[in-house]
């Protein structure tokens, strides 16, 4: 069974996200790429979702090496996507995202002490661009969630 503490902590993070940023979506994806998958494939598993009716927990995505995966998952650098064109360039499911009224994303890599991205926090918003203050808030929310995500057993992800 999933950890009640994890779900409770993420519900707090989502409540703060809503208070600060309004309508949107928060998901946490964990890198569950098998060791034998090769360098050009990444497998992600959704560990938490604020809107499971659209993005259910335990959903999986296979990603190929693209500029987005290189930046976020290999170099552990934040990705900011603003506007529908940016989302369409990066996400195969951008039509679902657009149907939810979402037009921008910030993907924050969650990294080990050695600097390897093991998961990511994904915030999508109804706005078409983010302010500097909103970007800082999103990074802080990811940092706030990091300890509970680190304690989550991968089997629960």
FENZIHU-V166842 format. One line per field, one symbol per residue. ss: DSSP state (A for helix, B for strand, O for the rest). psi: psi as a letter, one per 20 degrees, with the letter a starting at -180 (. if undefined). burial: # if it has 9 or more other C-alpha atoms within 8 Angstrom, else .. A space follows every 50 residues. Layout:
ss: ???
psi: ???
burial: ???
//
This chain:
ss: OOOAAAAAAAAAAAAAAAAAAOOBBBBBBBBOOOOOOOOOBBBBBBBBBO OOOOOOOOOBBBBBOOAAAAAAAAOOOOBBBBOAAAAAAAOOOAAAAAAO OOOBBBBBBBBOOOOOBBBBBBBBBOOOOOOAAAAAAAAAAAAAAAAAAA AOOAAAO
psi: qqphggggghhgghggggghibqbppqpqpokpqhjirhjpppqpphqpi mihgnqqjqqppprorhghggghgilpqpoppqhggghhhphkhhgghhi kpjqqoooppqrhijpoirqpopqririrqrhghggggghgghhhgghhh ipphhi.
burial: .....##.###.##.###..#..##########...#...########## #....###....#.#..#######.####.####.###.....#..##.. .##########....###########.###...##.###.##..##.#.. .#...##
//
